[in-house]
């Protein structure tokens, strides 16, 4: 991985990986983020960190799949204003057989 967001890495104690920003046009850039998660509370904590550190609290589509401490399978996806984004992220996790994983996309305007 050639890109490291030191601020996000420090805030999450190295538990969140992020892509370099990529632009769709001159005024908007996006970044992908991923982390291993073992509970819904931990996923919410990481989403809060990502949202605050990237200034993307109002736009953070995500998907997560995990097996919780009781052995229950949990799968959650949320668009957060971007039509079908959560569903696409959930499909990516499913296609990769991703478990105990959180992925999301942040937007910076």
N, C-alpha and C positions, 0 to 999 in steps of 0.2 A: 504494500500500500504506500503510494508516494505522497499522499496528502494527509496531514494530521492537523486537526483543529485543536490546538493546545488548550484553549479556554474550555471547550466542551469536554475534552479529555480530562482536564484537571477537575472540573466541576463534578463529573461522573466517576471520578477515580479510575479512569481508563476503561470503563465498562461500556461506553457507546462509541461505535465506529461511524465515521461520516465520510461522504464523498466530497470531492472538491465542488464548489458551486458551478453550475452550468446555466447559461442564459438562453432563454427562448426569444427574448427581444432585449432592447437596451435598458428597459426599466424593471425587469423581473428576472430573478435568478432562483434556482431550485437546488436543493441538496437532499441526498438520500441518507438515512441514518438506520443503523441496525444494532441490536443488542440481544444478548441472551437474557431471558427473563424466566422467573420461576414462580411468580404469583401475579395476580392482577394488580395488587398494590405496588409491586415493584415496577410493573409496566407503566402505571399512572405516574409514579415518581419520575421515571425516565422521560416520559412524554412532557411532563412539567419542566424538567431540566432543558430538554431540547427546545421547547417553545420559548422559554425565557432567554436562553442563550442565543437563539437565532432570531428573536423578535417575531416569532411566528405563532403566537398563542391562538390567534383566531383562524389559522389555516394550518392544519397538521393532520392530513389523512393518514391513517395507520391500519395495520393489521397485526394480530398476534395469535399465536397458537401455543398452548402450553398444557402440560399435565401437572395439575396442582398437587399439593401435599397429600390430598385425600385420594389421589389417583384418578381424578376426574379430568376429562379432556375439555379444554376451554378454547373456543375460537371466537374472536371478536374482530370486526372490521368496521371502520367509521370513515365516511367521506369528508366530514367537516367542511362542507361547502363546495367540494370539487367532485362533480358528478362522476360516479363509478370508480373513483380513485381507490377507496377502501376495498372494494370488490376486486379490483385488479391486483392490489397488493396481497390480498388473501389468496387469490388464485396462484400468484407467484410462490407463496409459502407452501401451498398445497402441492404444486408441481414439483417443488424441490424437496418434498417430504420434510418440511421445516417444523420442528417442534421446539418448544421453549425458546421461541424467537419473537422479537418485536421488530417490525420495519415501518418506517414512516418517511414522509417527504415534507420538508419545510420550504416555505416560499419567503423570499425577501424582496420587497418592493422599494 
